[in-house]
Amino acid sequence: MDEKILAIITTTPELVGGASPIFVTKNVDELIARAFLLEKILDAMVHKLNDSTYIIVKH
């Protein structure tokens, strides 16, 4: 499998961890905007894990 998590974007950093870069946002609007901007920049896909966390995955 070549899938890889490139980034984690969250409003609750205490609930996430790992080796991928973690971007912490102040609110849900910033969370969504940052997730979809990174999706375009990294040429990857955004996936919502829950209301406070998105991941960017390269497939």
N, C-alpha and C positions, 0 to 999 in steps of 0.2 A: 504494500500500500504506500502511496506517495502523499497521502493527505498529511497536512501539517498545520497546527494552530500557529498563526503568525502574530496574533495580538489578542488581548483581552481588554474589553472596555467595560467599566463598571462604575456604579455610584456607591458600591459597598465593598471597598478593598479588603476589609477584614474577612470576607467570604471567599476570596480567590487567592490563588498562588500558582507557582510553577515556574517554568523556564521561559515562557513567552513574555514579551513586554506587556505590562499592565498600564492602561491609561485610565486614570481616575477622573470622573466628571462630577460636577456639582449638582446636576439635576437631569431628569429624563430627557428634556429637549436637547441638552448638550450631548448626552449619551447617544441618542439616535443620530444626531448630526455628525459626531465624531466617527461613529461606526460606519456610516455610509460613505464618508469621505475616505477613510482608510480602505474600505472595500475597493473604491475606484483607484486609489494610489497603488495599492498592492496587487491589483488585478486578481482579486480573490472573491470569496463569498462571505457575506455576513450571516450569522445564525444567532437567533435570540435564545438564550438559555432560560432566562426568567425576566421579570420586569426590571431588574437592576443590572443585568449582565448580558453582553453580546460577545461573541468570538468571531474572529476573522480566520477563515480556513482556506488554504490553498488546496484545491482538488487536482 
